Structures are given as C-alpha cells and as structure tokens.
Amino acid sequence: MKLGHFLMIGLLTFGSLINAQEIKKNAIEVTGVAEMEVEPDEIIFDIGIKADNKNQLADNEKLLFETLKKDGVKNEDIKFKSMYQNLYSKTTKFTKSFQFKVNTKTNVSKLFEDLNQKWVSNLNIAEIKNTKIADFRKIVKINALKAAKEKADYLLESMGKKTGTPLEIVEIEDYMSDSVAPTAYKSMRSNMQMEAADAAVDYSFDNIENIKLKFSIKTRYEIL
C-alpha cells in the first residue's frame, strides 16, 4: 500500500512538473491590427408629422405613406414610433413620429424634396449602416489575426527562431463605430422647410462617408 502511495505521489509530482514546464515555455506576444472601409448601403430616418386635429393627422399620415411609397420606400420599411397630443398648444396639437429606411436604389435628394411639406415637423438620421457589416467585421478580425502571426514570424526569424503553436489569442475590444454621420446630414433639422440655399446640397449615398472598421488581436506564440 505504501509503495502504491509513493507511485501515485511520484506520478502527480511528475505531472505537475510537465505542466509547469508547459506554462514556462518561451513565448512571444504580439498584437495585430487590421482596418477596412465599408460603403453604407442603408439609411434609417426618424420623421415626425404634425396636425391641428386627429382627422388632419390621419390625412397627413396618409400623405406621408403615399410620398414614401412614390419614392420607393416599402410599407414594411416604415415603423410607427410614437404619438403625442398637446392639449395646451394653440396651433399644432397632434404629432406622430415614424421611422423608415432607404437603400442605395433610393433617390434621397428627391425624397427630401418631396418631404419638404408643412405637415412634416422633423426629419433626422437615426442610423447609417451596411447590411452586411457583421461579415465585414469577421474579415477584419481574421486579417488582424493574420497580421499578428506575420509580425511574430518576421520578428522571430530575425533571431533565427520560428513561430510555434499559438498559446493565447485575445480579441481587443474595438473602438470604431459601425455608423457614421455624413457631412450633408451633420446638421439635424428640426424643421424640414428647406431654404433655397439647401437646394445645392447633395443628399445622395455618394456624399456619405465610409464606415471605418478597426480591430486588434493580441496573440502569444510558442518560440521554436
């Protein structure tokens, strides 16, 4: 029995030494960085309409849907957000807000012109994005990991060493936004009654800045 205990203790000690040696392997730690610019293909707008009474509000809502439909916005891409009644206002007493989205096929400049109506109280950008942004994020992360491996390779090669098994891979939290505010939209409008000077402003997708993605991956490789 004592011999069995000694054998077991010996095995445990030997196993601990192996683990300690693995932990203490010579390693190199590097960080890879990758960037990508993605063209936006979708804009989400917040829009508000106003009226003096419920019947007028219903009529204005109908006009809104007709205008959006005429400019290629589908009904399923329009969402109701909220409704408000101001009992103390002497003029506009009812407001209603919606959200709708457009894509690259939409003539945004014409849409702005068509929505330049007295019954439109505000038109603001809620979000600018790319519908395949998740796929692009994966590509950038993979490129960051490749960059880290490439860095480890040439650094170790300069010392006559080689890159071994990856011991640790840590994704550093990204600090780049998935959305941008283009120059033409940076001044959010509280009232869509456009002045003549605004006629020259280009509201197309071509005037929107690209979405910039940037990721960092920290890795630790065994040195061979």
Secondary structure, 3 states (H helix, E strand, C coil): CHHHHHHHHHHHHHHHHHHHHHHCCCEEEEEEEEEEEECCCEEEEEEEEEECCHHHHHHHHHHHHHHHHHCCCCHHHEEEEEEEECCCCCCCCEEEEEEEEEECCCCHHHHHHHCCCCCEEEEEEEEEECCCHHHHHHHHHHHHHHHHHHHHHHHHHCCCCCEEEEEEEEEECCCCCCCCCCHHHCCCECCCCCCHHHHHCCCCHHHCCCEEEEEEEEEEEEEC
